[in-house]
Amino acid sequence: MLEEMRTFVLLAQTGSIARVAERLPLTQPAVTKQIQRLERALDTVLFDRRVKPFRLTAEGEAVLARCRTIVGEFEALRGSVRTSGEPEGVLRVGVSHAVGDVRFARVLSGLRERFPAVSFRLSCEWGGVLRERLQRAELDAALWLAPSGAAGHRSDGGIRVIGTEPVVLIAAPSRKLPAALSMAQVRDEAWVLNPAGCEMRAWLLGRYEADRLTPNVAAEVQSVPLQHALVAEGFGLGFAPSRLIGPQIDEGSLSAHKLAAAPALWDVCVHRAPSLGRLGRVVDSLESALCTEAVVAR
């Protein structure tokens, strides 16, 4: 029944038979049959199929908690007796735009040499999107930035903070803005922001909302280089990790400023899916290499 329980846990997480079938991999009819076998073995109904999308029954909620424990314990046991083997398979890593850069690529290149039997499937999204995908079991690990002063991610035992990143306000040098600014000074400014899901965007909009104000969002930009180019053209203000804008600062196409109300440091967060087995060693090495490569500061 272990495979049936694993399938049940994944289906409860993703809410999609198609996603479970892709992950395991199985055919969709095979997924359905495994759920039916588990229901027969337990003599209960796990999902209410009268509604769309289907949802867990009360009995299903109780069974889910027990199945997660059983599957997790088994995976931990399997990992403990297979530590001598080398990691192999596909590792699905989500990385935020603020973390994924040339140095991140160099880190992955080193990991590929160290773990030649591992293939990396990478997704570059905003932090909020990555967390949702991890919850849906679409990723094995995710890395993103979060304000250092925020308690939410630090209280989550599944999230590890591996370092910090300085984040600054950026502007066109022609604006000749002072080195330090208050929220009152930028309140009426136009902004060039990342789309919804970005932690920096969420922080800024939260500040405006707290003051019962509406920000002037001049542009929402998916591409980080285009976002910086628009800021350099005077389209509006923006935010960026200092690490990503060094060349633009040196050449004088961007200027960096301190926004008094904004967190100066942001945590680099790593969240991994449970029970990665030997692939967990690859994530361990990824975290260590990021710090060694100075992608993040401890």
N, C-alpha and C positions, 0 to 999 in steps of 0.2 A: 503493500500500500504506500510505500515511501514516494514512488513516482507520482501516484495519484495525489498525494498530499502536496508535493512540490508544484504540480500543475494547478491545484486549487489555490495555493498561496499566490502564484503568479497571476491567475485570473482575477482574484480579489484585488490585487494591486493595480492591474492594468485596466480591468473592465472590458477587455477585448479578447475574444477567442483568437482573432487573427494575429494579434501581437504575441500571444502566448505560443501559438503555433510557430511563428517565426523565431522566437527565442529558443525553443527547446532543442531542435526543431521537430515538429510533428505536423501532420495534416490537421486541418480544423475538425474533421469528423473524429479523429483520434483524441483530440483534446476533449471534445464533448463526451466521448465514451469513457475517458478516465474520470471525469467529474461524475458521471452516472454510476460508475463502479464504486467510487468513494461513497456516494449517497446510499447505494444499496448495502455496502459494508457497514455503514453507520446507522442504517435504517432511519434516515432523516432527509429533509430537503434543505439543501444549502443555499440555493438561489431562488428568489421569487421571479419566475419567468413571465408573470402576467404583466409586468411593467417593462417599459423600454426607456433607458437601458436597464437591464436586469440588475437587481440588487440583492445583497445578502439577506437571508432571513435571520430572525433572532438566534435560531440554532446555528446558522452559518457563522454568525459573528463569534459565538462561543467556540465553535470548532476551529475557526481561523486562528484564534489566539493559541490554541494547543498545537495546531499544525505548524505554525511558525516556530514554536519552541522545539518541536520534534525535528523539523527539517534543519533548523539552525544547529542543534546539538549534533546531528548526524554529520553535517558538513564540517563542523569543528573537529569531530572525531576523525573523519576522513583526511582532513588536512594534517592532523597530528601524526598520522601514520604514513603520510606520503611526502614528508618534507625533503626526503633525499632526492626526489625527482626534480627535473628542471621544469619551470613554468612553460606551458604551451597553450595555444589556442588564441582566440580573439579577445582583446581587451578594449572595451568601449569606453573612451574617455571624453568627457565634455569639458571644454575649457572656455572661460569667458574671454571676450575680446580684449579685456584689460590685461589678461595674463598671457594669452597666446601671442608670442612674437618670435623674432629670430632666435633669441636665446632659448625659448621654449622648444623650438625646432631642434636646436643643438642638443638639448637634453634628451629629446626623444631619439635622436640619432645615436646617442651613446647607449641608451637603453636597448635599442634594436641590436647593437653589436653584442651587448651583454646577454640578451635573451633572444637569440635568433629564431626560436620556435614560436615567438609571440608576434601576432599581427595586431597593429593598432588601428582601431576605427575611431576617428576623431570627429567631434562635433563642436563647432564654435558658435556659441549663443550667449545671451545675457544671463546673469546669475539666476534670476527668478525662473527663467525657462529651464535652465539646467537642473534646478532643484525639483521642478515638476517632472522632468523626464526621468530623474533618478527614482522618484517615488513610483513612477509607472514601470519601473524595471527596464527602462530602455537604455540605461547607462550603467556601467560598473563603477565609475568614479567620476567626480565632477570637481572642478576648481573654479573659484570665483572670488571677488572682493566684497567685503562687507564693512561698514563703519566700525572702527575699533571700539567706539563707545557704546555700541548696541549690544544688549545682553542676550538677545534671542539665539544667535548662532553659538555663543559660548556656553549656553545652558543645554544645548543639544549634545548628548553624549556621542552621537554618531558623526559629529563634525569636529575636525581637528584644525587648529590654527597653526600654520607652519611658518608664519612670518608676517611682516607688514610691508605696505607700499605707501610712500608719500603720494598724496593726490593734491593737485593744485588747480586753481582757477586759471583758465587760459583766455587770452584776448589778443587782438591785433595790436602790435607795438604802436601803430599810428594813433591808437586811443590815448596813449600816454597816461594810463591809469596808475594810481599809487600802488606801492608794493603790498599794502594791506588795505582791505576793504571791509566794510560792514554790510549786513544784509540790507540796511536802509539805503546804502549807496548803490546797490545793484537791483533794487526792487523793481525799477521801471525799465531795466535793460532787456534786450532781446536775448534769447538763448538758442543755442544749437545743441540739441540733446539726442541721446540714444533713444531707441524705441522703448515701449513699455517692457518691463522685465529687468531693466538695468538698475542696479542698486544706487548709483549716483543720481540718476534721474529721480528715483523714488525718494531719496533724501531731500533733494531740492524741492520737489513738488509738495512734500510734507511740510517743509518750512513755510512755503507760500500759503498752504491750506491752514496752518496754525495761525497765521496772521490774517486769515480770511481775505486773501488776495488771489488773483488769477495771474499766473506767469505769462509773459509774452514769448511763446515758443515759435521762433522764426522758422525752425526746421527740425525735423526728426530724421536722423541719418543712421542707416544700418552700418555703413562703412566708416571705420575709425579714421583712415587717411582722409576721406572726403570731409568728415566732420572737422578735422583739424584744418583742412584747407579753407573751409567756409569761415571758420573763426579767424584765420589769418587774413581773409578778405574783408573782415569787418562785419560779417553777417550777423554776428552775435557773440556772446560769451559761452564758454563751455568748461568742462572738467576733463582732466586727464591725469593718469599716473605720471609722475616726473620721469620715470624710466623710459616712457614712450616718446617723449618730446624733446629729449636732449639735443638732437641735431637741429631741430627747428629753433630752439632757443639759441644755440650757438650761431646759427646763420642769420638770426634776427627776424625770422618770419612769424614767430610767436613770442608772447611775453607771459611769464608766470607770476601769479599773485596769490596772496593768502587771503581767503575769505574767513573772517574772524569766527563766524558761527559754524563753519564746516569742519568736520574731523580732518586733522592734518595727516593722520595715518589711517590706513584701511587694512583690515586683516585679510590675509590670503587664506581662504578656507578650502579644506579638502573633505569631501564626503564620499564615502565608498559604500557600495552595496554590501549587504551581509553575505558571508560565506563565499568569498572569492577563491578559497582554496589556495593553490600555489600561485595563482595570479596576484594574490595579495602581496607577494614578495616584489612584484613588479611595481605596484603602487607605492610600497615602502621605498623602493629605490628611486622612483619618480620624485617623491617628496624630498628625499635626501639630496638628489641631484639639483633640484630647483634651488635649494639653499646654497649648495656648493658653487653653482654657476652664478650666484648673486642675482638670480631672477627676483628673489625676495630677500628681505633683510630680517634676521631673527631679532 
